[in-house]
Amino acid sequence: MGTFQNIEKKESISYQDFIEQHLKKRIPLVFKNATGAWKSNTMFTPEFFKENFGSYQTSHGDRTYTMSEIIDLTAKSTAENPAPYPILFEIPEQIPELLKLLEPLHMNYAQPNWFRSGVIPYGKFGNNIHLFIGGKGNQYSLHKDFYHTNAWITQLYGQKKFILFPDGQDEYLYAGKEGMSRYLSPVNVVSPDLQKYPLYKNASPLEVVLQPGETIFVPNGIWHTTVASEQNISLIFDQLNGQNYPAWKKDLFEIKLQESKIKAALHYAFALSAGALCKAKALTGAKF
């Protein structure tokens, strides 16, 4: 396996430089201080979430947990006995009050974002804003995000390691050939089974440890996973704009094609109309 290379961290970068050097070229970046744009300077500690949202509930598997229960579970999580993961909240639907503390959500970089246009329903086709809570020993599966959305992840509390694989490595990661399997890899990057997945030795990963207050930009179509060494809380949302719209539109068709040609055609028609509406709104000077 190739040597892990570090993902660049920047104290500051202009919006235009970010667009030219990272968004258009699909190169990951960690913003050290982008959250300074938020109007609130709240300290997003476990105690803050227990005090303000302790009774709020969400489901994982066949169980329902309160925020307080999740905080306690992840605090006790170990590598040998990890807490259930991922336990997440849909922020606009389950903790809408939190959004007021995260304005502007785009941090003056994740824009335009057609998911904020009102054209694409929340919870559909990659339009999500999540709060992830995890603990030591939690590891996410190696994957590419459905619909080729750009992912923006901010560490609100604790630290988390991110491991990314740039383009051209599907073969080394044993991605599936059709349907949803194209977005999933069976390889465990922490302890890869090279007898079962020998080509993984040719992979060239990038890695970075995201600290509290830092934000990582994961470009669309990039393989990635996370590994937690301690209790942590993350804010995650996706971005769609003219740069990744063609791939999003294609994904919308191909994913639904696994169900039926009619569904695929209907979703492709929706993608065309949604794209046209978002482009029209942009021409009027709308900000989203």
C-alpha positions in Angstrom: 0.0 0.0 0.0 1.2 3.5 -0.8 2.4 5.8 1.9 -0.3 7.9 3.5 -0.1 11.5 2.3 -1.5 14.4 4.4 -4.4 16.5 3.3 -3.6 20.2 3.3 -4.9 22.4 6.1 -5.2 26.2 5.5 -5.7 29.0 8.0 -7.3 31.1 5.3 -8.1 31.0 1.6 -10.1 33.3 -0.6 -13.4 32.0 -2.0 -12.2 32.4 -5.5 -8.9 30.5 -4.8 -10.9 27.7 -3.2 -13.2 27.5 -6.3 -10.2 27.4 -8.7 -7.8 25.3 -6.7 -10.1 22.8 -4.9 -13.8 22.8 -6.0 -13.1 22.7 -9.8 -10.1 20.3 -9.5 -11.9 18.2 -6.8 -9.0 18.4 -4.4 -9.8 17.9 -0.7 -9.0 20.7 1.8 -9.3 21.3 5.5 -10.3 24.8 6.6 -8.9 25.6 10.0 -11.1 28.6 10.7 -14.1 28.6 8.4 -16.5 28.2 11.3 -15.4 31.7 12.4 -18.1 32.9 9.9 -20.9 31.5 12.1 -22.7 34.2 14.1 -22.7 32.1 17.2 -19.5 31.3 19.2 -21.2 28.4 21.1 -19.0 25.7 22.5 -20.6 22.5 21.1 -19.6 20.2 24.0 -21.4 17.0 25.0 -22.7 19.0 28.1 -24.2 21.6 25.7 -26.1 19.0 23.8 -27.3 17.2 27.0 -28.4 20.5 28.6 -30.2 21.9 25.5 -31.4 18.8 23.6 -31.1 16.0 26.1 -34.7 14.7 25.6 -34.6 14.9 21.8 -34.9 11.5 20.2 -33.6 9.6 17.2 -33.6 6.0 16.0 -30.7 3.6 15.2 -31.6 0.1 14.0 -34.7 -1.0 16.0 -34.0 1.3 19.0 -34.8 4.9 19.9 -32.3 6.9 21.9 -32.4 10.3 23.6 -29.6 12.7 23.0 -28.5 12.2 26.7 -28.4 8.4 26.2 -26.3 8.8 23.0 -23.8 11.2 24.8 -23.4 8.7 27.6 -23.0 5.7 25.3 -20.4 7.4 23.2 -18.5 8.6 26.2 -18.1 5.0 27.4 -17.3 3.7 23.9 -14.1 1.6 23.5 -12.3 0.0 20.6 -13.3 -3.4 22.0 -16.9 -2.4 22.7 -17.8 0.5 20.5 -21.0 2.4 20.8 -23.6 1.9 18.0 -22.7 4.0 14.9 -23.7 6.0 13.1 -26.3 7.5 15.4 -27.4 10.7 13.7 -30.0 13.5 13.8 -31.6 15.1 10.8 -31.0 18.7 12.1 -33.7 20.6 10.2 -36.3 18.0 11.2 -35.2 16.8 14.6 -33.1 19.7 16.1 -34.2 22.8 14.1 -33.1 25.1 16.9 -29.5 24.1 16.3 -29.5 25.6 12.8 -29.8 29.1 14.2 -26.4 28.7 15.8 -24.8 27.5 12.5 -25.6 30.6 10.3 -24.3 31.0 7.7 -24.1 27.2 7.3 -22.1 27.6 4.1 -19.3 29.5 6.1 -18.9 31.7 2.9 -17.3 28.7 1.0 -20.0 26.0 0.5 -22.0 28.1 -2.0 -23.8 28.2 -4.2 -25.6 25.1 -2.8 -28.7 24.2 -4.9 -29.9 22.2 -1.9 -30.7 25.5 -0.2 -32.7 26.7 -3.1 -36.0 25.2 -2.0 -36.2 23.3 -5.3 -35.1 19.9 -4.1 -37.0 18.4 -1.2 -35.1 18.0 2.1 -34.1 14.4 2.7 -34.1 13.5 -1.0 -31.2 12.9 -3.4 -28.4 14.0 -1.1 -30.1 17.0 0.5 -29.3 16.4 4.2 -27.9 18.2 7.2 -26.8 15.7 9.8 -25.4 15.7 13.3 -23.2 12.6 13.9 -22.3 11.5 17.4 -19.6 8.8 17.8 -17.1 7.4 20.3 -13.8 5.7 20.5 -13.7 2.6 18.2 -16.3 3.9 15.8 -15.4 3.5 12.1 -17.5 4.4 9.1 -17.5 2.1 6.1 -15.4 3.0 3.1 -17.7 4.6 0.5 -18.4 7.3 -2.0 -21.4 9.6 -1.4 -24.4 8.7 -3.4 -25.4 11.2 -6.1 -21.8 12.7 -6.4 -22.5 15.4 -3.8 -19.7 17.4 -2.2 -19.5 16.7 1.5 -18.7 19.3 4.1 -17.8 17.9 7.6 -17.1 20.1 10.6 -15.8 18.8 13.9 -17.9 20.4 16.6 -16.3 18.4 19.4 -13.5 15.9 19.7 -11.2 14.7 16.8 -11.7 12.2 14.0 -9.3 10.8 11.4 -10.4 11.0 7.8 -8.9 8.7 5.1 -9.6 9.6 1.5 -8.7 7.9 -1.8 -8.4 10.2 -4.9 -9.7 9.2 -8.4 -8.8 6.1 -10.3 -8.6 3.7 -7.3 -11.9 1.8 -7.6 -10.1 -1.4 -8.7 -7.8 -1.3 -5.6 -10.8 -0.8 -3.3 -12.9 -3.6 -4.9 -15.9 -1.4 -5.6 -19.0 -3.1 -7.1 -19.8 -2.9 -10.7 -23.4 -1.9 -10.7 -26.2 -0.4 -8.6 -25.4 0.8 -5.1 -22.4 -1.5 -4.8 -20.5 1.0 -7.0 -20.4 3.3 -3.9 -19.3 0.8 -1.3 -16.0 -0.9 -0.6 -15.6 -4.1 1.5 -12.0 -3.2 2.5 -11.3 -2.3 6.1 -8.6 0.3 5.8 -7.6 0.0 9.4 -6.7 -3.7 9.0 -6.9 -4.6 5.4 -7.1 -8.3 4.5 -4.5 -8.4 1.7 -5.0 -12.1 1.0 -8.6 -11.4 0.2 -8.0 -7.9 -1.3 -4.4 -8.0 -2.7 -4.8 -5.1 -5.0 -5.4 -2.8 -2.1 -1.6 -2.7 -1.6 -1.6 -0.4 -4.7 -3.9 2.2 -3.2 -2.7 5.7 -2.4 -4.6 7.1 0.5 -4.7 10.6 1.9 -5.3 11.2 5.6 -5.9 14.0 8.1 -7.0 14.3 11.7 -9.8 16.8 12.0 -9.7 18.9 15.1 -12.6 20.7 16.8 -13.6 23.8 14.8 -12.0 22.5 11.6 -14.0 21.7 8.4 -13.0 19.2 5.6 -14.2 19.6 2.0 -14.6 16.1 0.5 -15.1 16.5 -3.3 -17.8 14.5 -5.1 -16.8 11.0 -6.2 -13.9 10.7 -3.7 -13.7 7.5 -1.6 -13.5 8.2 2.1 -13.9 6.8 5.6 -13.5 7.9 9.2 -11.9 6.4 12.3 -12.6 7.8 15.8 -10.1 7.7 18.7 -12.4 9.5 21.1 -15.9 10.8 21.7 -16.7 13.3 18.9 -19.6 15.3 17.4 -19.7 16.3 13.7 -21.9 18.4 11.5 -22.2 17.1 8.0 -24.0 18.5 5.0 -23.9 18.0 1.2 -23.5 20.5 -1.7 -24.9 20.5 -5.2 -24.2 23.1 -7.8 -23.3 23.5 -11.5 -19.9 21.8 -11.0 -21.3 18.4 -9.8 -24.8 18.7 -11.3 -24.1 16.5 -14.4 -22.9 13.6 -12.2 -25.8 14.1 -9.8 -28.3 14.0 -12.6 -26.6 10.8 -14.0 -26.6 9.2 -10.6 -30.3 10.0 -10.1 -31.1 8.1 -13.3 -28.8 5.1 -12.8 -29.7 4.5 -9.2 -33.4 4.5 -9.9 -32.8 2.3 -13.0 -32.1 -0.5 -10.6 -35.8 -0.3 -9.6 -37.5 0.4 -12.9 -37.1 2.3 -16.2 -40.2 4.3 -15.4 -38.8 5.5 -12.1 -35.5 6.3 -13.7 -37.1 8.3 -16.4 -39.3 10.2 -13.9 -36.3 11.0 -11.7 -34.2 12.1 -14.7 -37.0 14.5 -15.7 -37.1 15.8 -12.2 -33.3 16.4 -12.3 -33.6 18.3 -15.5 -36.3 20.6 -14.2 -34.6 21.1 -10.9 -31.4 22.0 -12.6 -33.1 24.4 -14.9 -34.9 26.1 -12.0 -31.7 26.4 -9.9 -29.8 27.9 -12.9 -32.7 30.4 -13.5 -32.7 31.4 -9.9 -28.9 31.9 -10.0 -29.3 34.2 -13.0 -31.7 36.4 -11.0 -29.0 36.9 -8.4 -30.5 34.6 -5.8 -28.2 33.5 -3.0 -28.2 29.8 -1.9 
